[in-house]
Amino acid sequence: MASMSDLVFLLLIFFMLTSTLVAPSAIKLLLPSSDSRTMAQQTVTVYINAERQLFLEETPVDLETLRVGLTGMLEGFAEGSVVLRSDQSVPVQHIVNVIDVVEKINGIQQARHKVILATQPHR
């Protein structure tokens, strides 16, 4: 019986370790490179793919729907974080549009939500 419990614990550890190796992003992006590292508590993720489509979490949205969705998701957070995962080919104006949406929400909710641009390390 003792060896059976050892086996169960080994399997539990194996599955816990391998489940953290699964990539959490279902939207395929080629992120820009950076040497800096910022670790922040992630509240909401916004994606912009190479075709310049916006996604709130994994739901396709336009700018107005993004504003409404972010307002609801950030409500109750005084200092939420919006992680922006943008393909490196996306023009800066599309990134600025998302930042503007978050700043409008900050003005309405009297909050200090921030936008963090996700990058990948240099190789």
N, C-alpha and C positions, 0 to 999 in steps of 0.2 A: 504494500500500500504506500510506503514511503517513496519508493521509486516512481510510482504513478504520479504522486504529487510533484516530484521533481520534474518529471516530464511535462506536466501541465504548466509549471512555472517557466520552464525553458521555452515552451511554445508561446506563452504569453509575452515573454520578453522579445522573442523573435518577431512576433506580429507587431508589437509596439514599435520596434526599431524600423521595420520595413515600411510601416504605414507613414512614418515621417519622411520617407524618401520619395513619396509620390508627389509630383508637381501639382500645386494647388491651382494653377492657372489653366483654365480650359480654353481661353482665347489665346491664339498663337501670336506672339509679338516678338520683335527683335528690339530689345530695350537698348537705349543709349548706354555708353560706358562711362564710368566715373571711378575715381580713387577714393572718394569720401564714403563714409558709412554713417547713416543715421538710423537709429533704432527708435521707433515710436510705436505706441499702441495703435494698432490698426482698427479703425471704426468702420470705414466704408471704402470700397475699391471702385474706381472709375477706370475704364479701359478706352483707349482710342487705337483702333487697329490701322493697318496700312491703307485701307480704303477710306479712312477718316470717319468711320462709324463710331458713335459713342455707345458705351455699355455701362449701365449701373449694375454692379456685381456682374451678372452674366446676361442681363436683359437689355436688348437694344432700345435706346432712347434717343430723343432729340434734345436740344438745349432746354426747352421749357419743361419737358417731362423729367429731365435731369434735375432741374431746380425743385420741382415738386417732390420728387423722390428723395433727394438729399435733405430737403427741409424736414420731411417725416422721419428719415433715418437718423438725423443729427439732433432731433428734438430731445431734450433731456440731458444732452451732453454740453457742459460748459466749454470744454476744450477738446473737441473731437478731431480726429485725423482723417483726411481723405487721401488715400494713396492713389496717385495717378500713374497708371501704367500705360505709357504711350509708345507706339512704335517709333523708332528713330527717324523714319522717313516723314513723319507728320510735321507740318509747318508749325512754328511756334504760336501762331495766332490761335490755333485750335486748343492749345494748352492754356493760353491766356483766357480763352472763353470759359473754360472750366474753372479757372481761378476766380474770374469775375463772378461766376454763379455762386461760388462758396463765399466770396466777400459780400454779396448781396444778402445771403443767408445770415452772415455774421451781423450785418446791420439790422436785420429784422429781429433776430433772436437775441441781440446784445450778447453775442458769444465770441469766442476766439478760436474758431475752427481753423486748422491749417491744412495746406495742401502739400503733400510730399511727393516729389517726382521719383518714381522707382527707376533704378539703373542697375546695370550688371557690372561686376568688377572688370577692370582691364585684364587682358590676357597676355 
